[in-house]
Amino acid sequence: MHQLLAELMGTALMIIFGVGVHADTVLNDTKYHGSGHLFAITTWAFGISIVLFIFPTVSINPAMALTQFFLGNISFITFVETSIFEMIGGVLGAVIVYVMYADQFKHSYDKVDNVVIRNIFSTAPGVRNLPRNFFVEFFATFVFLTGILAIATIKTPGVVPIGVGLLVWAIGMGMGGPTGFAMNQARDLGPRIAFALLPIKNKANADWQYGLIVPGLAPFCGAVAAFLFSKFYLGM
């Protein structure tokens, strides 16, 4: 239970940093309105590093948990339990962000596009092309998970949190443009659930078709590829 609570709290904190920075850049009357993608991606990267310093044993990602199951490091039941607690953490983190930015949400109704407000919580493609969007998320997740596994072999204290943060930063810059680089069901579907439940005025459709197919399924396929590459090429 201690580990599951760490997954919940770690995921929630990751979402507070990530969804929070999108609220900060999109909504009216924030201190950093319009700061742009570099500001947002850097906050995601640094935020994940901080989460891993506080909760060093967490995966905060059902796709990573699946990879660990395939590698034989956790049981299937643990994978399921971990994923559930991570998803709950994703919902909780997004709700906390909404409470923090409630005044800014009110000041943005009818002034900021409803789809843009939805995209504070969840990812969306720059160009909607589901097969290509799926491939982007699959490949980005494959690189992400393989990179984490490689970084984790370095036992020097502090390397893993900083290395994973740099990895997130690089993937966000190089591969994030087409889809917003979810690479993690708890990062996208958790806040997407929160968006559907929160009392946001005139909210856009949550777009579950995209959510379940691209950030929902593609990261699991990326996890399978990361497992195969790590086991049969890297020898893990």
URRAWO-V295746 format. One line per field, one symbol per residue. ss: DSSP state (H for helix, E for strand, - for the rest). psi: psi as a letter, one per 20 degrees, with the letter a starting at -180 (. if undefined). burial: b if it has 16 or more other C-alpha atoms within 10 Angstrom, else e. Layout:
ss->???
psi->???
burial->???
//
This chain:
ss->-HHHHHHHHHHHHHHHHHHHHHHHHH----------HHHHHHHHHHHHHHHHHH-------HHHHHHHHH-----HHHHHHHHHHHHHHHHHHHHHHHHH-HHHHHHH-----HHHHHHHH--------HHHHHHHHHHHHHHHHHHHHHH-------HHHHHHHHHHHHHHHHH---------HHHHHHHHHHHHH----------HHHHHHHHHHHHHHHHHHHHHHHHH----
psi->hgghhggghggggghggghghhghhgqqkrhkpjhrhggghhggghghggghhgmijqhkohghhgghghijhrrhghgggggghggghgggghggggghkghhghiipjhpphhhghihgrrqqgponggggggghggggggggggghghiiojppiggggghghggggggghiighijmgjohhhghghhggghhqmpplqrqilhggghgfiggghhhhggggggghgigik.
burial->eeebebbbbbbbbbbbbbbbbbbbbbbbebebeeeebeebbbbbbbbbbbbbeebeebbbbbbbbbbbbbeeeeeeeebebbbbbbbbbbbbbbbbbbeebeebbeebbeeeebebbbbbbbbbbeeeeeeebbbbbbbbbbbbbbbbbebeeeeeeeebbbbbbbbbbbbbbeebebbbbbbbbbbbbbbbbbbbeeebeebbebeeebbeebbbbbbbbbbbbbbbebeeeeee
//
